[in-house]
Amino acid sequence: MTDQPTDVSPIGDAAKPPVADRAAFQTELDRLRIREKAHTREGDAIAAARRRLPMVEVDPTTPLIGADGTVPLIDLFAGRSQLIGYFHMWHTGHPAGQQCEGCTFSTSQVTELAYLHSRDVSYAVLAEGPYEEVSRYREFMGYPVPWYSVPEESVDRLIAGRHFGILACYLRDGDRVYETYWNTSRGNEVMAPSYGLLDLTVYGRQEEWQDSPEGWPQGWGSKGGQFQLDGRPAAQWSRLKAGRDDDLGSPHPG
């Protein structure tokens, strides 16, 4: 069993905001609320423009590998009209602790699909690695959502010159499938409520790039380490503590 991480709290004696009475606090919050509401309305306007984008046709027979063997892309809709797919990066032959920390950060926070299903939307993770490995990872992490492996022959059809780590949306019209939207990098933050909640706290994400007052804790980088604790994706530690086996069945290459 891998040792559990030590206490990594970076707060300590960090600087703190000035203290005000309730009235002064509310006055400043009300001033900020004007900007927050404008931000929400702009987000609504962007979503409205997103709904008016054109779409591009995708081969519905594109093969993927799931628990029941090879299936066509259209089967991932599970009879629904829409599909959201997250394309999980994979390091074939590497142990669980060396799998993509950013993709693990994102996929670990999408666990309840009932609300998507109620809007006729399915969701699936499409991983870059062999199904034997990615399915073991899914089991180790306890992910309840469907996972599929993308064989080499299907990569170009779905990725189309992009890279794994994208979040894509699809529409099914009878037997035809269309891609309607995609995003990556910070565009994937919609999958991660942890970041949204941290943004509400006084110290925020505590990452180096953030605009914070003097003395605020900013001990996290932005090149992957912000998703790790003691060298592996942070979400894995609770699984190890629960006694789950992180053996993916393949030795490290070389």
C-alpha angles and dihedrals in degrees: 000000000000115000116259117248120263124243105294100180106145097189104088111134095345120159117273136209119266116269118247136173119260095263095051091045091052092048092056092044091051089053091052091045090066089061092044092054091048089051090052092050091049089051089053090050092050090049089051090053090047089057089056097054119118118246136227125222119245126195105262091202093061103138122238130174121236140158091292096045128256116002133171121252091250090064090065088071088068089210094310124122098234138043134192114201127189114201106217117205115230138197103209115222094011123120123257093261090061097050119113109297094196094051090046089051091053101040094045090066099052103080109127115067101168093098093049090047091051087061092049092257126134124199132206141165115232109199128200096220135077114289094240090063101037092048090054089050091050089051093047092050093043094231111176096197123092117270128199135182119232109220118216093255090060100046097086093045093056105026096041098191096325126099140248112276094067127128112217136184126210138190125208119211107182106298094346127090129204134188109227104175144357139181140169144189109022089001086074093062089097085078092058117068088174089075093047090052093046089052088062094055124089094248096039119198091334090226123148097242096057122107101240134156121266112286097020114139111259105163099141127086129210104235099084102292090096088071096049140078119196093346103312136077106291094231091062095069095071090051092052090047088054089056099251118157113244095189107129093190098245127095120231108270115258 
